[in-house]
Amino acid sequence: MLTAIVLCAAYSPLLSKFFRSLWNRSHYQHFPFVLGAFAWLLWQRTSQAVPSESPNKKLLGWLSGFLFAVAWAMLALAYYVHSPWLAAVSAVTLVAGFLVRSRRVRLIQNAWGIWLLLLLIVPLPTHPDQQLIAVLQLQSSRLSSTLLDWIGISHLMSGNVLRLAGKELFVDEACSGIVSLMSIVACAVIYSVWNNRSLIHMLFLTLAGIGWATLMNVTRICTIAYAFDRWGVDWTAGLPHELLGLAVFLLTFLALVSTDRLLLRCISPIAAPYHELHGTIPKYGRLLIAGWDATLRRFSPRLVEASRAAESQVDYVRLFAENMRLAMLGAVPLVAFAMLGGIQMVYGDWLFDLEKTQAAVGDNAKVLENAATIDAELLPKQCATFNRVSFTLKERESDNVFGKYSQTYEYQDFDKDTMLVSCDYPFSGGWHELAICYQGIGWEQTDRQIVDAPGADENETWGFVEISFTGREGAHAHLVYCQFDEHGQAVAPPTSSFTDYIFQRLLRPSGSVQGKQFFQVQVWTTGAGEVSEEKQEKARELLLDTRERFRRFITQGSASSQLD
């Protein structure tokens, strides 16, 4: 009980922010289900555990101590850089340490399979889930277009935009497969651990789940299109859309269970059943069969079976003494985690600090209120060498990948070159990769680079992303964009290097982005031919000139704060 209280005090502040941030990502909203499955399976298997007879108890003790030390170090670093993500990794490592230590006393069936469930709720660095979203969107759209052609529904598919007669549908995240995919992957892993499937069986079942999720989402898209084209019924929103999604999810899960039964027959030993059936070994393919059986034995979990007689012969006095000795050895890491929890309570951002929480909510509401008052006069009629010709305000669904709000200014120069300047908001969870949005409407990225540029202050560097696109019929486009948070702090674009990401973003003091609201400024230009270097330079100048105006107005909310 003391251990639980200390660890809650040490981890609660940062983990609460981590889970709030995770809930803001629609494709990770299954995490409460994963945590519940982890707790239930661990409790069930622990109650069924048998005494351990491992000869390497000393080695297990050293290994668990090492994992505890690593978890403490990562938690301390998470406090220093204020990284809830790093605190979550520390918590997962800590659980691994407890499982190793428990192995010295009790043998829990498939314990590491249960621990593997926790990895489902920790996003990987560099946000590969966004790339996965883009891939699934495009694949679902292409397969849906092929199926709609086959059933005779007139349509036009451009990227992820499905155009029907009188209706334009965007195959966004809700229909791309990412929600169902992550849920089905979680179901596949949980189902495998629950049934004590082998590691290779779990891998195949997860891959099958990805295929089934994509196929079922194609079915959902085509069903929506068919209902609208044939009967004029709109199932893109509201209760019908939710019910359709649940029905498709249920079918996907049933297909996953069916696949599991198939894999049980396919991924099984060959030599022993063959010998039992025929009384001999196969004449051909003996080497291949031996290799297959050895591979299955290597990746299968160790299933523990113990008789009640063995249970009745346990020396409970010795077992109690062993537990007390382990508790004394665990006092050192317990005190270390208690120190971290105490420091966080006194000097940190405590979970129940209502005053700070209310202040943060008030700041978010204030900047959103300021952004809502942006009008045509915020940006000057002439900016760099461009003249403003129009202003539009667009409002979308709150979870739209382009942002709920967009204020767009159309500028033209003396050569009639048109560039669109847009402020899009709000986004949460960190950097918003805008290239994925344009890829979703049919553009193909050809080049991407990060450009370092000076900010408003002398010591500030505010980088932006520059991307080139190609489209259908030889169209070309050029995009430059950047982001800032509700405090006006510039957000550095993520690099493609994993090492750079770790050192520049995760291990940077005050580098946490959980719970913040983000605003995006972009300049978009298109042309029939390639966008010249001169036009690209104009787009950069336009971005640098307008982004500071947006930032000052949104964070300060005063017309006098604008640039001259």
C-alpha positions as CSV (number, residue, x, y, z in Angstrom):
1,M,0.0,0.0,0.0
2,L,2.9,2.4,0.9
3,T,4.5,1.6,-2.5
4,A,1.3,2.4,-4.3
5,I,0.9,5.7,-2.5
6,V,4.5,6.7,-3.2
7,L,4.3,5.8,-6.9
8,C,1.0,7.6,-7.4
9,A,2.5,10.8,-5.8
10,A,5.5,10.5,-8.1
11,Y,3.8,9.7,-11.4
12,S,0.3,11.3,-11.2
13,P,1.2,14.9,-12.2
14,L,2.9,14.0,-15.5
15,L,0.8,10.9,-16.3
16,S,-2.4,12.8,-15.9
17,K,-1.2,15.2,-18.6
18,F,-0.1,12.3,-20.7
19,F,-3.5,10.6,-20.6
20,R,-5.3,13.9,-21.3
21,S,-3.1,14.4,-24.4
22,L,-3.7,10.8,-25.4
23,W,-7.4,11.3,-25.2
24,N,-7.1,14.3,-27.7
25,R,-5.9,11.8,-30.3
26,S,-8.9,10.0,-31.7
27,H,-6.9,7.0,-32.7
28,Y,-5.6,6.5,-29.1
29,Q,-9.0,6.9,-27.3
30,H,-9.0,3.1,-26.8
31,F,-6.4,3.4,-24.1
32,P,-8.8,3.0,-21.1
33,F,-9.9,-0.4,-22.6
34,V,-6.2,-1.4,-22.8
35,L,-5.4,-0.4,-19.3
36,G,-8.5,-2.3,-18.0
37,A,-7.5,-5.4,-19.9
38,F,-3.9,-5.1,-18.5
39,A,-5.2,-4.8,-14.9
40,W,-7.7,-7.7,-15.3
41,L,-5.2,-10.1,-16.9
42,L,-2.5,-9.3,-14.4
43,W,-4.9,-9.8,-11.5
44,Q,-6.2,-13.0,-12.9
45,R,-2.8,-14.5,-13.8
46,T,-1.3,-13.4,-10.4
47,S,-4.0,-15.2,-8.5
48,Q,-3.2,-18.3,-10.6
49,A,0.6,-18.0,-10.2
50,V,2.6,-20.8,-8.8
51,P,5.8,-20.7,-6.7
52,S,8.9,-20.0,-8.7
53,E,11.7,-22.5,-9.0
54,S,14.1,-20.3,-11.0
55,P,17.8,-21.0,-10.3
56,N,18.7,-17.4,-11.3
57,K,17.1,-15.5,-8.5
58,K,20.2,-13.4,-7.9
59,L,20.4,-12.4,-11.5
60,L,16.7,-11.5,-11.5
61,G,17.3,-9.3,-8.5
62,W,20.1,-7.4,-10.2
63,L,18.0,-7.0,-13.4
64,S,15.0,-5.7,-11.5
65,G,17.2,-3.2,-9.6
66,F,18.6,-2.0,-12.9
67,L,15.1,-1.5,-14.3
68,F,14.0,0.4,-11.2
69,A,17.1,2.7,-11.5
70,V,16.4,3.3,-15.2
71,A,12.7,4.1,-14.4
72,W,13.8,6.5,-11.7
73,A,16.3,8.2,-13.9
74,M,13.8,8.6,-16.7
75,L,11.2,10.0,-14.3
76,A,13.7,12.5,-13.0
77,L,14.6,13.6,-16.5
78,A,10.8,13.8,-17.3
79,Y,10.4,16.3,-14.4
80,Y,13.4,18.3,-15.7
81,V,12.3,18.6,-19.3
82,H,8.6,18.4,-18.3
83,S,7.9,15.5,-20.6
84,P,4.7,13.5,-19.8
85,W,5.7,11.1,-22.6
86,L,9.0,10.2,-20.9
87,A,7.1,9.7,-17.6
88,A,4.9,7.2,-19.4
89,V,7.9,5.3,-20.7
90,S,9.3,5.4,-17.1
91,A,6.1,3.9,-15.8
92,V,6.2,1.1,-18.4
93,T,9.8,0.4,-17.4
94,L,8.9,0.3,-13.7
95,V,6.2,-2.3,-14.4
96,A,8.8,-4.4,-16.2
97,G,11.0,-4.2,-13.0
98,F,8.1,-5.3,-10.8
99,L,7.4,-8.3,-13.1
100,V,11.1,-9.3,-13.0
101,R,11.2,-9.1,-9.3
102,S,8.0,-11.1,-8.9
103,R,9.6,-13.8,-11.0
104,R,11.8,-14.6,-8.1
105,V,8.9,-15.6,-5.9
106,R,5.9,-16.4,-8.2
107,L,5.7,-17.5,-11.8
108,I,3.0,-15.6,-13.6
109,Q,1.7,-17.2,-16.8
110,N,2.6,-15.2,-19.9
111,A,3.6,-12.1,-17.8
112,W,5.6,-10.4,-20.6
113,G,2.6,-10.8,-23.0
114,I,0.5,-8.8,-20.4
115,W,3.3,-6.2,-20.1
116,L,3.3,-5.9,-23.9
117,L,-0.2,-4.4,-23.7
118,L,1.2,-1.2,-22.1
119,L,3.2,-0.5,-25.2
120,L,0.0,0.0,-27.1
121,I,-0.7,3.3,-25.4
122,V,2.7,4.8,-25.7
123,P,3.0,6.7,-29.0
124,L,6.3,6.3,-30.8
125,P,8.6,9.4,-31.3
126,T,8.5,11.3,-34.6
127,H,4.7,10.5,-34.8
128,P,4.6,7.7,-37.3
129,D,0.9,7.4,-36.6
130,Q,0.4,10.5,-38.8
131,Q,2.1,8.8,-41.6
132,L,0.0,5.7,-41.0
133,I,-3.1,7.9,-41.2
134,A,-2.1,9.2,-44.6
135,V,-1.3,5.7,-46.0
136,L,-4.6,4.3,-44.8
137,Q,-6.6,7.2,-46.2
138,L,-5.1,6.8,-49.6
139,Q,-5.5,3.0,-49.7
140,S,-9.1,3.2,-48.4
141,S,-9.9,5.8,-51.0
142,R,-8.4,3.9,-53.9
143,L,-10.0,0.6,-53.0
144,S,-13.4,2.4,-52.4
145,S,-13.1,4.1,-55.8
146,T,-12.5,0.7,-57.5
147,L,-15.5,-0.9,-55.8
148,L,-17.8,2.1,-56.6
149,D,-16.8,1.7,-60.2
150,W,-17.7,-1.9,-60.1
151,I,-21.2,-1.4,-58.6
152,G,-21.9,1.4,-61.1
153,I,-21.9,4.6,-58.9
154,S,-20.7,7.7,-60.8
155,H,-18.1,9.5,-58.7
156,L,-14.7,11.2,-58.9
157,M,-12.0,10.4,-56.4
158,S,-9.3,13.0,-56.0
159,G,-6.9,11.9,-53.2
160,N,-9.2,11.4,-50.3
161,V,-12.0,13.6,-51.6
162,L,-15.0,11.6,-52.9
163,R,-17.2,13.6,-55.2
164,L,-20.8,12.4,-55.9
165,A,-23.6,14.0,-57.7
166,G,-24.5,16.8,-55.3
167,K,-22.2,15.7,-52.4
168,E,-18.5,16.0,-51.6
169,L,-17.1,13.6,-49.0
170,F,-13.7,13.8,-47.4
171,V,-12.3,10.5,-46.3
172,D,-11.0,11.8,-43.0
173,E,-9.5,10.0,-40.0
174,A,-12.9,8.7,-38.9
175,C,-13.3,6.8,-42.2
176,S,-9.7,6.2,-43.1
177,G,-9.2,3.1,-40.9
178,I,-7.0,4.7,-38.2
179,V,-9.6,4.6,-35.5
180,S,-10.6,1.0,-36.3
181,L,-7.1,0.0,-37.0
182,M,-5.6,1.0,-33.6
183,S,-8.6,-0.5,-31.9
184,I,-8.3,-3.7,-33.9
185,V,-4.6,-3.9,-33.2
186,A,-5.3,-3.6,-29.5
187,C,-8.0,-6.2,-29.7
188,A,-5.6,-8.6,-31.6
189,V,-2.9,-8.2,-29.0
190,I,-5.3,-8.5,-26.0
191,Y,-7.1,-11.5,-27.5
192,S,-3.7,-13.2,-28.2
193,V,-2.5,-12.6,-24.6
194,W,-5.8,-13.7,-23.1
195,N,-5.6,-17.0,-25.0
196,N,-1.8,-17.4,-24.5
197,R,-1.0,-17.4,-28.2
198,S,2.6,-17.5,-29.3
199,L,4.5,-14.4,-30.3
200,I,4.5,-15.4,-34.0
201,H,0.7,-16.1,-33.8
202,M,0.2,-12.6,-32.3
203,L,2.2,-11.0,-35.0
204,F,0.2,-12.7,-37.8
205,L,-3.1,-11.9,-36.1
206,T,-2.1,-8.2,-35.8
207,L,-1.2,-8.0,-39.5
208,A,-4.4,-9.7,-40.4
209,G,-6.2,-7.1,-38.2
210,I,-4.7,-4.3,-40.2
211,G,-5.9,-5.9,-43.4
212,W,-9.4,-6.5,-42.1
213,A,-9.7,-3.0,-40.7
214,T,-8.7,-1.5,-44.1
215,L,-11.2,-3.7,-45.9
216,M,-14.0,-3.0,-43.5
217,N,-13.5,0.7,-43.8
218,V,-13.7,0.4,-47.6
219,T,-17.0,-1.2,-46.9
220,R,-18.1,1.6,-44.7
221,I,-17.1,4.3,-47.3
222,C,-18.9,2.5,-50.1
223,T,-22.0,1.9,-48.0
224,I,-22.2,5.7,-47.3
225,A,-21.7,6.5,-50.9
226,Y,-24.3,3.9,-52.1
227,A,-26.9,5.1,-49.6
228,F,-26.5,8.7,-50.7
229,D,-26.5,7.9,-54.5
230,R,-29.4,5.4,-54.5
231,W,-31.6,6.7,-51.7
232,G,-30.5,10.2,-51.0
233,V,-29.7,9.3,-47.4
234,D,-26.8,11.1,-45.7
235,W,-24.9,8.8,-43.3
236,T,-21.8,10.9,-43.0
237,A,-22.7,12.3,-39.5
238,G,-24.9,11.8,-36.5
239,L,-26.3,8.6,-35.1
240,P,-26.5,6.7,-38.4
241,H,-22.8,7.2,-39.0
242,E,-21.9,6.1,-35.4
243,L,-24.1,3.0,-35.7
244,L,-22.6,2.1,-39.1
245,G,-19.1,2.4,-37.6
246,L,-20.0,0.2,-34.6
247,A,-21.5,-2.4,-37.0
248,V,-18.4,-2.4,-39.2
249,F,-16.2,-2.7,-36.1
250,L,-18.1,-5.7,-34.9
251,L,-17.8,-7.4,-38.2
252,T,-14.0,-6.7,-38.2
253,F,-13.7,-8.2,-34.7
254,L,-15.6,-11.3,-35.8
255,A,-13.3,-11.6,-38.8
256,L,-10.3,-11.3,-36.5
257,V,-11.6,-14.1,-34.3
258,S,-12.2,-16.3,-37.3
259,T,-8.6,-15.5,-38.5
260,D,-7.4,-16.6,-35.0
261,R,-9.0,-20.0,-35.4
262,L,-7.5,-20.4,-38.9
263,L,-4.0,-19.5,-37.5
264,L,-4.4,-22.1,-34.8
265,R,-4.5,-24.7,-37.6
266,C,-1.8,-23.2,-39.7
267,I,0.7,-22.2,-37.0
268,S,1.0,-25.5,-35.2
269,P,3.7,-28.2,-34.9
270,I,3.8,-30.7,-37.7
271,A,6.0,-33.6,-36.7
272,A,4.3,-34.7,-33.5
273,P,0.7,-34.7,-34.8
274,Y,1.8,-36.5,-38.0
275,H,3.6,-39.1,-35.9
276,E,0.6,-39.6,-33.7
277,L,-1.7,-40.0,-36.7
278,H,0.4,-42.1,-38.9
279,G,2.9,-43.7,-36.5
280,T,5.9,-42.4,-38.5
281,I,7.5,-39.2,-39.6
282,P,7.0,-37.6,-43.0
283,K,9.1,-39.0,-45.8
284,Y,9.8,-35.6,-47.5
285,G,10.5,-32.2,-46.1
286,R,11.9,-33.4,-42.8
287,L,14.4,-30.5,-42.5
288,L,11.8,-27.9,-43.3
289,I,9.4,-29.5,-40.7
290,A,12.1,-29.6,-38.1
291,G,12.9,-25.9,-38.7
292,W,9.2,-24.9,-38.5
293,D,8.6,-26.8,-35.3
294,A,11.8,-25.3,-33.7
295,T,10.7,-21.8,-34.6
296,L,7.3,-22.4,-33.0
297,R,8.9,-23.7,-29.8
298,R,11.2,-20.6,-29.8
299,F,8.4,-18.1,-30.0
300,S,5.7,-19.8,-27.9
301,P,5.1,-18.7,-24.4
302,R,6.0,-20.9,-21.5
303,L,2.7,-22.3,-20.2
304,V,2.8,-23.1,-16.5
305,E,0.8,-26.0,-15.1
306,A,1.0,-26.9,-11.4
307,S,-1.0,-29.5,-9.5
308,R,-2.8,-28.8,-6.2
309,A,-0.4,-31.1,-4.5
310,A,2.5,-28.9,-5.4
311,E,0.5,-25.9,-4.1
312,S,-0.1,-27.6,-0.8
313,Q,3.6,-28.2,-0.2
314,V,4.6,-24.5,-0.3
315,D,6.6,-23.4,2.7
316,Y,4.7,-20.3,3.5
317,V,7.0,-19.3,6.4
318,R,10.0,-19.3,4.0
319,L,7.9,-17.5,1.4
320,F,6.9,-14.8,3.9
321,A,10.5,-14.3,4.9
322,E,11.6,-14.1,1.3
323,N,8.9,-11.4,0.6
324,M,10.0,-9.4,3.7
325,R,13.7,-9.5,2.5
326,L,12.6,-8.3,-1.0
327,A,10.6,-5.5,0.6
328,M,13.7,-4.3,2.5
329,L,15.7,-4.4,-0.6
330,G,13.0,-2.4,-2.4
331,A,13.1,0.3,0.3
332,V,15.9,2.1,-1.5
333,P,14.0,2.7,-4.8
334,L,10.9,3.4,-2.8
335,V,12.6,6.3,-1.0
336,A,14.0,7.5,-4.3
337,F,10.5,7.7,-5.9
338,A,9.1,9.3,-2.7
339,M,11.7,12.1,-3.0
340,L,10.6,12.7,-6.6
341,G,7.0,12.8,-5.6
342,G,7.7,15.2,-2.8
343,I,9.7,17.5,-5.0
344,Q,6.8,17.5,-7.6
345,M,4.2,18.3,-4.9
346,V,6.2,21.2,-3.5
347,Y,7.7,22.8,-6.6
348,G,5.9,21.2,-9.5
349,D,2.6,21.4,-11.3
350,W,0.5,19.2,-9.0
351,L,-2.5,17.3,-10.4
352,F,-5.0,18.9,-8.1
353,D,-3.6,22.5,-8.5
354,L,-7.0,23.9,-9.4
355,E,-5.8,27.5,-9.6
356,K,-3.2,26.7,-12.3
357,T,-5.6,24.4,-14.1
358,Q,-8.2,27.2,-14.2
359,A,-5.6,29.7,-15.3
360,A,-4.5,27.4,-18.2
361,V,-8.1,26.9,-19.3
362,G,-8.7,30.7,-19.1
363,D,-5.6,31.4,-21.2
364,N,-6.7,28.9,-23.9
365,A,-10.2,30.4,-24.0
366,K,-8.7,33.9,-24.3
367,V,-6.4,33.2,-27.3
368,L,-9.3,31.3,-29.0
369,E,-11.5,34.3,-28.5
370,N,-8.8,36.6,-29.9
371,A,-8.4,34.4,-32.9
372,A,-12.1,34.4,-33.6
373,T,-12.1,38.2,-34.0
374,I,-9.5,38.0,-36.9
375,D,-11.0,39.9,-39.9
376,A,-9.9,41.1,-43.3
377,E,-8.1,44.2,-41.8
378,L,-5.7,42.3,-39.6
379,L,-3.3,41.8,-42.5
380,P,-2.5,45.0,-44.6
381,K,-3.8,45.5,-48.0
382,Q,-0.2,45.4,-49.3
383,C,2.2,42.9,-47.8
384,A,5.7,42.7,-49.3
385,T,5.0,42.9,-53.1
386,F,1.5,41.5,-52.9
387,N,-1.9,43.1,-52.7
388,R,-4.8,41.6,-50.7
389,V,-7.8,40.8,-53.0
390,S,-10.1,38.7,-50.7
391,F,-10.7,37.3,-47.2
392,T,-12.7,34.2,-46.2
393,L,-13.6,32.5,-43.0
394,K,-14.2,28.8,-42.9
395,E,-15.6,26.7,-40.0
396,R,-15.4,22.9,-40.0
397,E,-16.0,20.0,-37.6
398,S,-13.9,20.2,-34.4
399,D,-11.8,17.1,-35.3
400,N,-11.1,18.1,-38.9
401,V,-7.5,17.5,-40.0
402,F,-7.3,21.0,-41.4
403,G,-8.4,22.6,-38.1
404,K,-11.8,23.8,-37.0
405,Y,-11.2,27.4,-38.2
406,S,-9.3,28.9,-41.1
407,Q,-9.0,32.6,-41.9
408,T,-7.7,32.8,-45.5
409,Y,-6.3,35.8,-47.3
410,E,-5.8,35.9,-51.1
411,Y,-2.9,38.0,-52.3
412,Q,-1.7,38.8,-55.8
413,D,1.3,40.6,-57.0
414,F,1.8,42.7,-60.1
415,D,2.4,39.6,-62.2
416,K,-1.0,38.2,-61.1
417,D,0.7,35.4,-59.1
418,T,-1.8,34.3,-56.4
419,M,-0.8,33.1,-53.0
420,L,-3.1,32.1,-50.1
421,V,-2.2,33.1,-46.6
422,S,-4.1,31.1,-44.0
423,C,-4.2,30.9,-40.2
424,D,-5.6,27.5,-39.1
425,Y,-6.5,26.5,-35.5
426,P,-6.8,25.0,-33.0
427,F,-4.6,21.9,-33.0
428,S,-3.4,19.9,-30.0
429,G,-0.9,17.2,-29.3
430,G,2.1,18.8,-30.9
431,W,3.2,19.5,-34.4
432,H,0.6,19.3,-37.1
433,E,2.0,17.8,-40.3
434,L,0.2,19.9,-42.9
435,A,1.7,17.9,-45.8
436,I,-0.5,14.9,-44.9
437,C,-3.6,17.1,-45.4
438,Y,-2.6,18.1,-48.9
439,Q,-1.7,14.6,-49.8
440,G,-5.2,13.6,-48.7
441,I,-6.8,15.8,-51.4
442,G,-4.6,14.5,-54.2
443,W,-1.2,16.3,-54.0
444,E,2.0,14.3,-54.0
445,Q,4.9,15.5,-52.0
446,T,8.2,15.8,-53.9
447,D,10.5,17.7,-51.6
448,R,10.5,18.8,-48.0
449,Q,13.0,20.8,-46.0
450,I,13.2,22.8,-42.8
451,V,14.4,26.4,-43.0
452,D,15.8,28.2,-40.0
453,A,14.7,31.8,-39.9
454,P,15.1,34.6,-37.3
455,G,12.1,35.3,-35.0
456,A,10.8,38.6,-33.6
457,D,13.5,38.6,-30.9
458,E,17.2,38.7,-31.6
459,N,17.8,35.4,-29.7
460,E,14.8,33.6,-31.2
461,T,15.0,31.2,-34.2
462,W,11.7,30.4,-35.7
463,G,12.0,27.7,-38.3
464,F,9.4,26.8,-40.9
465,V,8.7,23.9,-43.3
466,E,8.9,24.3,-47.0
467,I,7.4,21.6,-49.3
468,S,6.9,21.1,-53.0
469,F,4.0,19.2,-54.5
470,T,2.9,17.9,-57.8
471,G,-0.7,17.2,-58.8
472,R,-2.8,15.9,-61.7
473,E,-2.3,17.1,-65.3
474,G,1.1,18.6,-64.5
475,A,0.0,21.0,-61.7
476,H,2.6,22.1,-59.2
477,A,2.3,23.7,-55.8
478,H,4.6,25.2,-53.1
479,L,3.9,25.4,-49.4
480,V,5.6,27.1,-46.5
481,Y,4.1,27.0,-43.0
482,C,5.0,27.3,-39.3
483,Q,3.3,27.0,-35.9
484,F,3.1,28.7,-32.5
485,D,1.3,27.9,-29.2
486,E,-1.2,29.8,-27.1
487,H,1.7,31.6,-25.4
488,G,3.1,32.8,-28.6
489,Q,6.1,30.5,-28.4
490,A,7.5,29.2,-31.7
491,V,7.1,25.5,-32.3
492,A,10.2,23.9,-33.9
493,P,9.4,21.6,-36.9
494,P,10.3,17.9,-36.2
495,T,13.2,16.5,-38.0
496,S,13.2,13.1,-39.7
497,S,16.1,11.9,-37.6
498,F,15.1,9.9,-34.5
499,T,18.2,11.1,-32.7
500,D,17.6,14.7,-33.5
501,Y,14.0,14.3,-32.4
502,I,15.0,12.9,-29.0
503,F,17.6,15.5,-28.2
504,Q,15.8,18.5,-29.7
505,R,12.2,17.9,-28.6
506,L,11.8,15.2,-25.9
507,L,14.9,16.2,-24.0
508,R,14.6,20.0,-24.3
509,P,13.5,21.9,-21.1
510,S,10.0,23.1,-21.3
511,G,9.6,21.1,-24.5
512,S,6.3,19.5,-23.5
513,V,3.3,20.2,-25.8
514,Q,0.6,18.3,-23.9
515,G,-2.5,20.3,-23.3
516,K,-1.5,23.3,-25.4
517,Q,-3.4,24.9,-28.2
518,F,-1.5,25.4,-31.5
519,F,-2.0,27.8,-34.3
520,Q,-0.7,27.3,-37.9
521,V,0.2,29.9,-40.5
522,Q,0.7,28.8,-44.1
523,V,1.3,30.3,-47.5
524,W,0.1,28.2,-50.5
525,T,0.7,28.8,-54.1
526,T,0.0,26.8,-57.2
527,G,0.9,27.0,-60.9
528,A,0.5,25.1,-64.2
529,G,4.2,24.6,-64.3
530,E,6.9,24.4,-61.7
531,V,6.9,27.1,-59.1
532,S,9.9,29.2,-59.8
533,E,12.5,30.1,-57.3
534,E,11.5,33.7,-57.5
535,K,7.9,32.8,-56.5
536,Q,9.2,30.6,-53.7
537,E,11.2,33.4,-52.3
538,K,8.1,35.6,-52.4
539,A,6.2,33.0,-50.5
540,R,8.9,32.9,-47.8
541,E,8.8,36.7,-47.5
542,L,5.0,36.7,-47.2
543,L,5.1,34.0,-44.5
544,L,7.7,35.9,-42.5
545,D,5.7,39.1,-42.8
546,T,2.3,37.7,-41.8
547,R,3.1,35.1,-39.1
548,E,4.2,37.8,-36.6
549,R,1.0,39.7,-37.1
550,F,-1.1,36.6,-36.4
551,R,1.0,35.7,-33.4
552,R,0.8,39.1,-31.7
553,F,-2.9,39.5,-32.4
554,I,-3.9,36.1,-31.1
555,T,-1.7,36.2,-28.0
556,Q,-2.2,39.9,-27.1
557,G,-5.6,40.6,-28.7
558,S,-5.0,44.2,-29.3
559,A,-4.9,46.1,-32.6
560,S,-2.1,48.2,-31.3
561,S,0.1,45.1,-30.9
562,Q,0.1,44.5,-34.7
563,L,3.2,45.3,-36.7
564,D,3.3,48.6,-38.6
